[in-house]
Amino acid sequence: MRQETLHQDFHPALAISTLDATTKTLSRMIDVQPEQLAEAANYMTNTANKGGRFILIGNGGSAAVAEQYGAGLPKWLTEGIENVDGPQSMGMYNPSTITMVGNDDGYENTFYNQMLLLDLNGNDSVIAFSGSGTSPNIVKAVKYAREKGANVIGMTFGDKGLAEEANVILTIPGDDLRALIPEEEATSQKDIQGPHMGEYEAIASALMFSLTKQTRQNLIKPPETDASLDLKLSIAIPTLIAIKNTIEEMLKNEKFIRALAHITQLYMNAYSSGGRVMFVGDESSSALSNHYGADAGKRPTVEIEGAKPSKAFSLTDSIPAMTMRLNNGAREIYSDRFRTYKPGDNDIIFIYSANGNSPQILNVVDEAKRHGTKVLGFTSGETGLINKADIVIKNPGKEKGLLADPENGVYIDFWMHALLEEFRRRVKKSSKSG
């Protein structure tokens, strides 16, 4: 594994502060909203027990959380459990549908039009993610879902729109993070709003993971109707506390801090040299790849005067490209696409994989090494990616097997949220000095 010389100027101070602030927000969620968590878990359990449907919706980064859990919920909730009808789940993110509806009927109808086809009922749960809570396409969709009797679980840091329409709302506060960027130091609205969206998405991911575990436990051993709140949240709250405690421990880990610093240095090297920043993930981690491929192309540079664009993109964002390769018998879906970009030694690639041993992922790693592209690996596995990547963040997850993938995603969301804030600060600084 190649070792990069780490310059002392790349100490990730803002990334560390961002993670610290986000754990404080998570603590407040645990303290003040247990009733809402229990109610959300109850709705999800009802849907799973009755063979209902989970419909997950969100925009931008929120869409990635929806896409990840839209793909994984049926398996994560019920695999190996007898006498459960088995729910269905869906994320409404077909690019052809989204662009057709947006172009013909207006973007506010992107989810509503698709819901019209579903014959929603009281066994269904709509899980809506919206940072502001006021996105027109989210509000219109959840209003319709409520009219049809579906249960709506909302996650937002706003108090309008979604917060007013949902059956149960999980409100994510942002005061701790806001304190990191005083308004007099902010040069654009994105300096204030951006961190909140990143924090919101990371905490929404943690909430969904904890609710998934709690719902699965409820299906295995249903709680009594008059059970105490502690029993109704016997898995969810300990899961959130464990995530918070684990992040706090990671912030004391010198190896982890050094990895954040190395990644910051490699990103800035790629950015300053005009290199590309690529992302790839397998299974539900492909949603993370799509999320950060989009976010890294915008968040570090938007509204910064003099900043050149960040050339970031995901290798897993094209369903037609992947299905075409699969249909033609391709065994190297991602590495084949990677080669089409003619990668070089100014480029870097973020790779997300829970077990780290997917052949598709390892093929990309090998291809990147042949082209001199730096590999930044995020995994909870013990072999494969962890031994091959140039820089590795070993995610501290405790889950094995079924729930390792979504748990891995939670920590990736926290690390990437912090890293993107670090990148933005450094891009701003370099743009001013340039």
ZIFEN-V176892 format. One record per residue. N is the residue number from 1. PSI is psi in radians with two decimals (none if undefined). BURIAL is + if it has 16 or more other ideal C-beta (glycine too) atoms within 10 Angstrom, else -. D_LAST is the distance of its C-alpha to the last C-alpha in Angstrom with 2 decimals. Layout:
n=N psi=PSI burial=BURIAL d_last=D_LAST
n=N psi=PSI burial=BURIAL d_last=D_LAST
This chain:
n=1 psi=2.24 burial=- d_last=33.31
n=2 psi=2.48 burial=- d_last=30.18
n=3 psi=2.26 burial=- d_last=28.49
n=4 psi=2.46 burial=- d_last=24.77
n=5 psi=2.14 burial=- d_last=23.78
n=6 psi=2.11 burial=- d_last=22.28
n=7 psi=2.44 burial=- d_last=19.63
n=8 psi=-0.37 burial=- d_last=20.50
n=9 psi=-0.16 burial=- d_last=17.05
n=10 psi=0.34 burial=+ d_last=17.94
n=11 psi=2.17 burial=+ d_last=20.86
n=12 psi=1.12 burial=+ d_last=21.06
n=13 psi=-0.76 burial=- d_last=21.88
n=14 psi=-0.63 burial=+ d_last=21.18
n=15 psi=-0.74 burial=+ d_last=23.07
n=16 psi=-0.81 burial=+ d_last=25.95
n=17 psi=-0.65 burial=+ d_last=26.06
n=18 psi=-0.79 burial=+ d_last=25.99
n=19 psi=-0.70 burial=+ d_last=28.92
n=20 psi=-0.78 burial=+ d_last=30.77
n=21 psi=-0.66 burial=+ d_last=30.53
n=22 psi=-0.60 burial=+ d_last=31.66
n=23 psi=-0.58 burial=+ d_last=34.69
n=24 psi=-0.71 burial=+ d_last=35.67
n=25 psi=-0.73 burial=+ d_last=35.63
n=26 psi=-0.68 burial=+ d_last=37.75
n=27 psi=-0.73 burial=- d_last=40.16
n=28 psi=-0.60 burial=- d_last=40.68
n=29 psi=-0.76 burial=+ d_last=41.40
n=30 psi=-0.69 burial=+ d_last=44.05
n=31 psi=-0.68 burial=- d_last=45.56
n=32 psi=-0.15 burial=- d_last=45.89
n=33 psi=0.63 burial=+ d_last=46.41
n=34 psi=-0.64 burial=+ d_last=49.03
n=35 psi=-0.73 burial=- d_last=51.45
n=36 psi=-0.67 burial=+ d_last=48.95
n=37 psi=-0.76 burial=+ d_last=48.16
n=38 psi=-0.70 burial=+ d_last=51.89
n=39 psi=-0.72 burial=+ d_last=52.46
n=40 psi=-0.76 burial=+ d_last=49.71
n=41 psi=-0.62 burial=+ d_last=51.22
n=42 psi=-0.77 burial=+ d_last=54.62
n=43 psi=-0.76 burial=+ d_last=53.52
n=44 psi=-0.67 burial=+ d_last=51.95
n=45 psi=-0.74 burial=+ d_last=55.12
n=46 psi=-0.77 burial=+ d_last=57.30
n=47 psi=-0.76 burial=+ d_last=55.38
n=48 psi=-0.72 burial=+ d_last=55.57
n=49 psi=-0.62 burial=+ d_last=59.26
n=50 psi=0.20 burial=- d_last=60.30
n=51 psi=0.51 burial=- d_last=58.45
n=52 psi=-2.91 burial=+ d_last=56.19
n=53 psi=2.47 burial=+ d_last=52.73
n=54 psi=2.13 burial=+ d_last=49.28
n=55 psi=2.06 burial=+ d_last=46.97
n=56 psi=2.27 burial=+ d_last=43.34
n=57 psi=2.60 burial=+ d_last=40.82
n=58 psi=2.89 burial=+ d_last=37.22
n=59 psi=2.61 burial=+ d_last=34.06
n=60 psi=-2.27 burial=+ d_last=30.72
n=61 psi=-0.56 burial=+ d_last=30.37
n=62 psi=-0.55 burial=+ d_last=33.79
n=63 psi=-0.54 burial=+ d_last=35.20
n=64 psi=-0.70 burial=+ d_last=34.32
n=65 psi=-0.76 burial=+ d_last=36.48
n=66 psi=-0.73 burial=+ d_last=39.17
n=67 psi=-0.74 burial=+ d_last=38.99
n=68 psi=-0.85 burial=+ d_last=39.21
n=69 psi=-0.46 burial=+ d_last=42.23
n=70 psi=-0.59 burial=+ d_last=43.73
n=71 psi=-0.65 burial=+ d_last=44.03
n=72 psi=-0.35 burial=+ d_last=45.22
n=73 psi=-0.87 burial=+ d_last=47.36
n=74 psi=-0.74 burial=+ d_last=50.77
n=75 psi=-0.84 burial=- d_last=50.56
n=76 psi=-0.55 burial=+ d_last=49.04
n=77 psi=-0.68 burial=+ d_last=51.57
n=78 psi=-0.15 burial=+ d_last=54.81
n=79 psi=2.23 burial=- d_last=54.87
n=80 psi=0.01 burial=- d_last=57.90
n=81 psi=2.19 burial=- d_last=59.34
n=82 psi=2.78 burial=- d_last=62.77
n=83 psi=0.51 burial=- d_last=64.20
n=84 psi=2.20 burial=+ d_last=60.93
n=85 psi=-0.57 burial=- d_last=60.87
n=86 psi=1.93 burial=- d_last=57.22
n=87 psi=2.85 burial=+ d_last=54.65
n=88 psi=2.74 burial=- d_last=52.51
n=89 psi=2.72 burial=+ d_last=48.86
n=90 psi=2.49 burial=+ d_last=46.41
n=91 psi=2.37 burial=+ d_last=42.86
n=92 psi=1.21 burial=+ d_last=42.63
n=93 psi=0.45 burial=+ d_last=39.71
n=94 psi=2.08 burial=- d_last=41.16
n=95 psi=-0.65 burial=- d_last=38.45
n=96 psi=-0.74 burial=- d_last=41.16
n=97 psi=-0.82 burial=- d_last=42.81
n=98 psi=-0.84 burial=+ d_last=39.68
n=99 psi=-0.61 burial=- d_last=38.46
n=100 psi=-0.86 burial=- d_last=42.02
n=101 psi=-0.77 burial=+ d_last=42.78
n=102 psi=-0.71 burial=- d_last=39.44
n=103 psi=-0.72 burial=- d_last=39.91
n=104 psi=-0.67 burial=- d_last=43.63
n=105 psi=-0.08 burial=- d_last=44.27
n=106 psi=2.50 burial=- d_last=40.98
n=107 psi=-0.44 burial=- d_last=38.63
n=108 psi=-0.22 burial=+ d_last=40.62
n=109 psi=0.11 burial=+ d_last=43.46
n=110 psi=-0.69 burial=+ d_last=41.75
n=111 psi=-0.66 burial=+ d_last=43.52
n=112 psi=-0.84 burial=+ d_last=46.47
n=113 psi=-0.65 burial=+ d_last=47.68
n=114 psi=-0.61 burial=+ d_last=47.70
n=115 psi=-0.48 burial=+ d_last=49.55
n=116 psi=-0.41 burial=- d_last=52.25
n=117 psi=-0.08 burial=- d_last=53.36
n=118 psi=-0.21 burial=+ d_last=53.83
n=119 psi=1.02 burial=- d_last=56.87
n=120 psi=2.62 burial=+ d_last=55.32
n=121 psi=-3.08 burial=- d_last=57.74
n=122 psi=-0.17 burial=- d_last=58.09
n=123 psi=-0.16 burial=+ d_last=57.58
n=124 psi=2.61 burial=+ d_last=54.00
n=125 psi=2.19 burial=+ d_last=50.88
n=126 psi=2.15 burial=+ d_last=47.69
n=127 psi=1.99 burial=+ d_last=44.70
n=128 psi=2.27 burial=+ d_last=41.91
n=129 psi=2.17 burial=+ d_last=38.33
n=130 psi=2.04 burial=+ d_last=36.23
n=131 psi=-0.97 burial=+ d_last=33.59
n=132 psi=-0.54 burial=+ d_last=34.31
n=133 psi=-0.04 burial=+ d_last=37.87
n=134 psi=0.13 burial=+ d_last=37.92
n=135 psi=2.17 burial=+ d_last=36.84
n=136 psi=-0.66 burial=- d_last=39.60
n=137 psi=-0.52 burial=+ d_last=40.37
n=138 psi=-0.86 burial=+ d_last=40.84
n=139 psi=-0.76 burial=+ d_last=42.98
n=140 psi=-0.70 burial=+ d_last=45.17
n=141 psi=-0.76 burial=+ d_last=45.79
n=142 psi=-0.55 burial=+ d_last=46.77
n=143 psi=-0.79 burial=+ d_last=49.03
n=144 psi=-0.74 burial=+ d_last=50.85
n=145 psi=-0.75 burial=+ d_last=51.10
n=146 psi=-0.71 burial=+ d_last=52.70
n=147 psi=-0.56 burial=- d_last=55.12
n=148 psi=0.03 burial=+ d_last=56.25
n=149 psi=-0.01 burial=- d_last=56.86
n=150 psi=2.70 burial=+ d_last=54.00
n=151 psi=2.38 burial=+ d_last=52.42
n=152 psi=2.12 burial=+ d_last=48.80
n=153 psi=2.13 burial=+ d_last=46.60
n=154 psi=2.53 burial=+ d_last=43.31
n=155 psi=2.13 burial=+ d_last=40.18
n=156 psi=2.83 burial=+ d_last=37.76
n=157 psi=0.15 burial=+ d_last=36.09
n=158 psi=3.00 burial=+ d_last=37.38
n=159 psi=0.27 burial=- d_last=40.82
n=160 psi=2.97 burial=- d_last=41.51
n=161 psi=-1.83 burial=+ d_last=42.41
n=162 psi=-0.73 burial=+ d_last=42.66
n=163 psi=-0.50 burial=+ d_last=43.63
n=164 psi=-0.34 burial=- d_last=46.52
n=165 psi=-0.42 burial=+ d_last=47.74
n=166 psi=2.65 burial=+ d_last=47.71
n=167 psi=-0.71 burial=+ d_last=50.82
n=168 psi=2.38 burial=+ d_last=48.76
n=169 psi=2.30 burial=+ d_last=45.21
n=170 psi=1.87 burial=+ d_last=42.98
n=171 psi=2.19 burial=+ d_last=40.52
n=172 psi=1.93 burial=+ d_last=37.34
n=173 psi=2.83 burial=+ d_last=36.09
n=174 psi=0.32 burial=+ d_last=32.47
n=175 psi=-0.65 burial=- d_last=32.72
n=176 psi=-0.68 burial=+ d_last=31.65
n=177 psi=-0.63 burial=+ d_last=28.37
n=178 psi=-0.57 burial=- d_last=27.74
n=179 psi=-0.32 burial=- d_last=27.84
n=180 psi=-0.44 burial=- d_last=24.75
n=181 psi=1.51 burial=+ d_last=22.48
n=182 psi=2.48 burial=- d_last=23.79
n=183 psi=-0.56 burial=- d_last=23.58
n=184 psi=-0.29 burial=- d_last=22.08
n=185 psi=-0.22 burial=- d_last=18.97
n=186 psi=2.33 burial=- d_last=18.77
n=187 psi=-0.12 burial=- d_last=16.63
n=188 psi=2.87 burial=- d_last=18.64
n=189 psi=-0.55 burial=- d_last=22.06
n=190 psi=-0.47 burial=+ d_last=20.79
n=191 psi=-0.48 burial=+ d_last=19.65
n=192 psi=-0.78 burial=- d_last=23.34
n=193 psi=-0.69 burial=- d_last=25.14
n=194 psi=-0.88 burial=+ d_last=23.35
n=195 psi=-0.62 burial=+ d_last=24.47
n=196 psi=-0.71 burial=+ d_last=27.96
n=197 psi=-0.73 burial=+ d_last=28.29
n=198 psi=-0.76 burial=+ d_last=27.26
n=199 psi=-0.76 burial=+ d_last=29.68
n=200 psi=-0.81 burial=+ d_last=32.31
n=201 psi=-0.68 burial=+ d_last=32.23
n=202 psi=-0.77 burial=+ d_last=32.51
n=203 psi=-0.63 burial=+ d_last=35.39
n=204 psi=-0.67 burial=+ d_last=37.07
n=205 psi=-0.76 burial=+ d_last=37.09
n=206 psi=-0.71 burial=+ d_last=38.72
n=207 psi=-0.76 burial=+ d_last=41.22
n=208 psi=-0.67 burial=+ d_last=42.21
n=209 psi=-0.78 burial=+ d_last=42.75
n=210 psi=-0.68 burial=+ d_last=44.91
n=211 psi=-0.62 burial=+ d_last=46.85
n=212 psi=-0.79 burial=+ d_last=47.42
n=213 psi=-0.72 burial=+ d_last=48.89
n=214 psi=-0.74 burial=+ d_last=50.99
n=215 psi=-0.73 burial=+ d_last=52.31
n=216 psi=-0.75 burial=+ d_last=53.25
n=217 psi=-0.69 burial=+ d_last=55.12
n=218 psi=-0.60 burial=+ d_last=56.86
n=219 psi=-0.59 burial=+ d_last=58.07
n=220 psi=-0.78 burial=- d_last=59.42
n=221 psi=1.57 burial=- d_last=61.03
n=222 psi=2.32 burial=- d_last=61.19
n=223 psi=2.65 burial=+ d_last=61.06
n=224 psi=2.62 burial=- d_last=64.06
n=225 psi=-0.68 burial=- d_last=63.81
n=226 psi=0.37 burial=- d_last=64.26
n=227 psi=2.63 burial=- d_last=61.99
n=228 psi=2.84 burial=- d_last=59.88
n=229 psi=-0.64 burial=- d_last=56.19
n=230 psi=-0.70 burial=- d_last=55.50
n=231 psi=-0.64 burial=- d_last=57.49
n=232 psi=-0.38 burial=+ d_last=55.85
n=233 psi=0.58 burial=+ d_last=52.46
n=234 psi=-0.38 burial=+ d_last=53.70
n=235 psi=-0.74 burial=+ d_last=50.94
n=236 psi=-0.89 burial=+ d_last=48.10
n=237 psi=-0.84 burial=+ d_last=47.56
n=238 psi=-0.58 burial=- d_last=47.85
n=239 psi=-0.80 burial=+ d_last=45.38
n=240 psi=-0.70 burial=+ d_last=42.76
n=241 psi=-0.72 burial=- d_last=43.49
n=242 psi=-0.70 burial=- d_last=43.15
n=243 psi=-0.83 burial=+ d_last=39.72
n=244 psi=-0.85 burial=+ d_last=38.57
n=245 psi=-0.66 burial=- d_last=40.13
n=246 psi=-0.73 burial=+ d_last=38.75
n=247 psi=-0.72 burial=+ d_last=35.13
n=248 psi=-0.67 burial=- d_last=35.76
n=249 psi=-0.68 burial=- d_last=37.20
n=250 psi=-0.58 burial=+ d_last=34.28
n=251 psi=-0.23 burial=+ d_last=31.96
n=252 psi=-0.03 burial=- d_last=34.12
n=253 psi=1.96 burial=- d_last=33.92
n=254 psi=-0.64 burial=- d_last=31.76
n=255 psi=-0.70 burial=- d_last=31.80
n=256 psi=-0.80 burial=+ d_last=30.50
n=257 psi=-0.69 burial=+ d_last=27.64
n=258 psi=-0.64 burial=- d_last=26.73
n=259 psi=-0.74 burial=+ d_last=26.85
n=260 psi=-0.74 burial=+ d_last=24.45
n=261 psi=-0.76 burial=+ d_last=22.03
n=262 psi=-0.76 burial=+ d_last=22.52
n=263 psi=-0.71 burial=+ d_last=21.99
n=264 psi=-0.78 burial=+ d_last=18.70
n=265 psi=-0.78 burial=+ d_last=17.57
n=266 psi=-0.67 burial=+ d_last=18.96
n=267 psi=-0.84 burial=+ d_last=17.41
n=268 psi=-0.60 burial=+ d_last=13.83
n=269 psi=-0.78 burial=+ d_last=14.82
n=270 psi=-0.76 burial=+ d_last=16.24
n=271 psi=-0.83 burial=+ d_last=13.44
n=272 psi=-0.45 burial=- d_last=10.77
n=273 psi=0.03 burial=- d_last=13.62
n=274 psi=0.30 burial=- d_last=14.85
n=275 psi=2.94 burial=+ d_last=17.91
n=276 psi=2.63 burial=+ d_last=20.34
n=277 psi=1.86 burial=+ d_last=21.34
n=278 psi=2.75 burial=+ d_last=25.10
n=279 psi=2.48 burial=+ d_last=27.77
n=280 psi=2.54 burial=+ d_last=31.52
n=281 psi=2.68 burial=+ d_last=34.41
n=282 psi=2.79 burial=+ d_last=38.17
n=283 psi=-2.33 burial=+ d_last=40.82
n=284 psi=-0.28 burial=+ d_last=39.59
n=285 psi=-0.25 burial=+ d_last=36.27
n=286 psi=-0.51 burial=+ d_last=35.50
n=287 psi=-0.65 burial=+ d_last=34.97
n=288 psi=-0.70 burial=+ d_last=32.27
n=289 psi=-0.79 burial=+ d_last=30.67
n=290 psi=-0.72 burial=+ d_last=30.73
n=291 psi=-0.96 burial=+ d_last=29.41
n=292 psi=-0.36 burial=+ d_last=26.33
n=293 psi=-0.68 burial=+ d_last=25.71
n=294 psi=-0.79 burial=+ d_last=25.37
n=295 psi=-0.72 burial=+ d_last=23.71
n=296 psi=-0.33 burial=+ d_last=20.96
n=297 psi=-0.21 burial=+ d_last=20.19
n=298 psi=-0.94 burial=+ d_last=19.73
n=299 psi=-0.68 burial=+ d_last=19.46
n=300 psi=-0.31 burial=+ d_last=16.16
n=301 psi=-0.28 burial=+ d_last=14.22
n=302 psi=2.34 burial=+ d_last=16.70
n=303 psi=0.40 burial=- d_last=16.02
n=304 psi=2.02 burial=+ d_last=12.39
n=305 psi=2.25 burial=- d_last=10.79
n=306 psi=-0.08 burial=- d_last=8.18
n=307 psi=2.30 burial=+ d_last=9.27
n=308 psi=2.76 burial=- d_last=11.05
n=309 psi=2.59 burial=- d_last=14.63
n=310 psi=2.12 burial=+ d_last=15.94
n=311 psi=1.36 burial=+ d_last=18.77
n=312 psi=2.49 burial=+ d_last=21.40
n=313 psi=2.84 burial=+ d_last=25.14
n=314 psi=2.53 burial=+ d_last=28.57
n=315 psi=-0.08 burial=+ d_last=31.22
n=316 psi=0.32 burial=+ d_last=33.98
n=317 psi=0.01 burial=+ d_last=33.34
n=318 psi=1.77 burial=- d_last=35.76
n=319 psi=-0.78 burial=- d_last=39.40
n=320 psi=-0.73 burial=- d_last=40.73
n=321 psi=-0.74 burial=- d_last=38.94
n=322 psi=-0.77 burial=+ d_last=40.24
n=323 psi=-0.59 burial=- d_last=43.75
n=324 psi=-0.77 burial=- d_last=44.04
n=325 psi=-0.72 burial=+ d_last=43.27
n=326 psi=-0.74 burial=- d_last=45.70
n=327 psi=-0.54 burial=- d_last=48.35
n=328 psi=0.17 burial=- d_last=48.08
n=329 psi=0.28 burial=- d_last=48.60
n=330 psi=2.43 burial=- d_last=45.09
n=331 psi=-0.09 burial=- d_last=44.70
n=332 psi=1.19 burial=+ d_last=41.00
n=333 psi=-0.89 burial=+ d_last=39.62
n=334 psi=-0.75 burial=+ d_last=36.09
n=335 psi=-0.57 burial=+ d_last=35.70
n=336 psi=-0.78 burial=+ d_last=37.05
n=337 psi=-0.65 burial=+ d_last=34.41
n=338 psi=-0.75 burial=+ d_last=31.71
n=339 psi=-0.53 burial=- d_last=32.78
n=340 psi=-0.35 burial=- d_last=32.43
n=341 psi=0.02 burial=- d_last=28.62
n=342 psi=1.10 burial=- d_last=28.76
n=343 psi=2.77 burial=+ d_last=26.68
n=344 psi=-2.97 burial=- d_last=25.02
n=345 psi=-0.01 burial=- d_last=23.49
n=346 psi=-0.13 burial=+ d_last=19.95
n=347 psi=2.78 burial=+ d_last=21.62
n=348 psi=2.72 burial=+ d_last=22.93
n=349 psi=2.20 burial=+ d_last=25.91
n=350 psi=2.25 burial=+ d_last=27.07
n=351 psi=2.18 burial=+ d_last=30.87
n=352 psi=2.18 burial=+ d_last=33.13
n=353 psi=2.15 burial=+ d_last=36.80
n=354 psi=-0.93 burial=+ d_last=39.32
n=355 psi=-0.31 burial=+ d_last=41.68
n=356 psi=0.09 burial=+ d_last=39.27
n=357 psi=0.15 burial=+ d_last=42.07
n=358 psi=2.23 burial=+ d_last=41.90
n=359 psi=-0.66 burial=- d_last=42.52
n=360 psi=-0.70 burial=+ d_last=40.08
n=361 psi=-0.81 burial=+ d_last=37.31
n=362 psi=-0.53 burial=+ d_last=38.25
n=363 psi=-0.69 burial=+ d_last=38.34
n=364 psi=-0.74 burial=+ d_last=34.67
n=365 psi=-0.84 burial=+ d_last=33.86
n=366 psi=-0.71 burial=- d_last=35.83
n=367 psi=-0.71 burial=+ d_last=34.25
n=368 psi=-0.73 burial=+ d_last=30.71
n=369 psi=-0.63 burial=+ d_last=31.73
n=370 psi=-0.46 burial=- d_last=33.14
n=371 psi=0.04 burial=- d_last=29.80
n=372 psi=0.23 burial=- d_last=27.68
n=373 psi=2.29 burial=+ d_last=26.09
n=374 psi=2.37 burial=+ d_last=25.51
n=375 psi=2.15 burial=+ d_last=27.98
n=376 psi=1.87 burial=+ d_last=27.39
n=377 psi=2.43 burial=+ d_last=30.87
n=378 psi=2.01 burial=+ d_last=32.18
n=379 psi=2.74 burial=+ d_last=35.97
n=380 psi=0.09 burial=+ d_last=38.99
n=381 psi=2.93 burial=+ d_last=40.97
n=382 psi=-0.21 burial=- d_last=42.19
n=383 psi=3.10 burial=- d_last=42.08
n=384 psi=-1.94 burial=+ d_last=40.31
n=385 psi=-0.70 burial=+ d_last=36.67
n=386 psi=-0.45 burial=+ d_last=36.51
n=387 psi=-0.27 burial=- d_last=37.51
n=388 psi=-0.46 burial=+ d_last=35.50
n=389 psi=2.70 burial=+ d_last=31.98
n=390 psi=-0.76 burial=+ d_last=29.24
n=391 psi=2.34 burial=+ d_last=28.40
n=392 psi=2.35 burial=+ d_last=31.02
n=393 psi=1.96 burial=+ d_last=31.39
n=394 psi=1.89 burial=+ d_last=35.14
n=395 psi=2.42 burial=+ d_last=35.96
n=396 psi=0.53 burial=+ d_last=38.62
n=397 psi=2.64 burial=+ d_last=40.96
n=398 psi=-0.26 burial=- d_last=44.69
n=399 psi=2.52 burial=+ d_last=45.94
n=400 psi=2.52 burial=- d_last=47.63
n=401 psi=-2.18 burial=- d_last=48.66
n=402 psi=-0.81 burial=- d_last=48.73
n=403 psi=0.17 burial=+ d_last=46.13
n=404 psi=-0.63 burial=+ d_last=43.70
n=405 psi=-0.92 burial=+ d_last=41.55
n=406 psi=-0.57 burial=+ d_last=40.91
n=407 psi=-0.74 burial=+ d_last=40.47
n=408 psi=-0.70 burial=+ d_last=37.84
n=409 psi=-0.63 burial=+ d_last=36.06
n=410 psi=-0.87 burial=+ d_last=36.09
n=411 psi=-0.63 burial=+ d_last=34.20
n=412 psi=-0.73 burial=+ d_last=31.68
n=413 psi=-0.73 burial=+ d_last=30.99
n=414 psi=-0.80 burial=+ d_last=30.41
n=415 psi=-0.75 burial=+ d_last=28.17
n=416 psi=-0.63 burial=+ d_last=26.03
n=417 psi=-0.82 burial=+ d_last=25.78
n=418 psi=-0.73 burial=+ d_last=24.40
n=419 psi=-0.70 burial=+ d_last=22.03
n=420 psi=-0.59 burial=+ d_last=20.52
n=421 psi=-0.69 burial=+ d_last=19.88
n=422 psi=-0.77 burial=+ d_last=18.21
n=423 psi=-0.79 burial=+ d_last=16.02
n=424 psi=-0.75 burial=+ d_last=15.06
n=425 psi=-0.71 burial=+ d_last=14.18
n=426 psi=-0.62 burial=+ d_last=11.90
n=427 psi=-0.75 burial=+ d_last=10.21
n=428 psi=-0.77 burial=+ d_last=9.81
n=429 psi=-0.75 burial=- d_last=8.52
n=430 psi=-0.57 burial=+ d_last=5.88
n=431 psi=-0.65 burial=- d_last=5.02
n=432 psi=-0.76 burial=- d_last=5.43
n=433 psi=-0.47 burial=- d_last=3.80
n=434 psi=none burial=- d_last=0.00
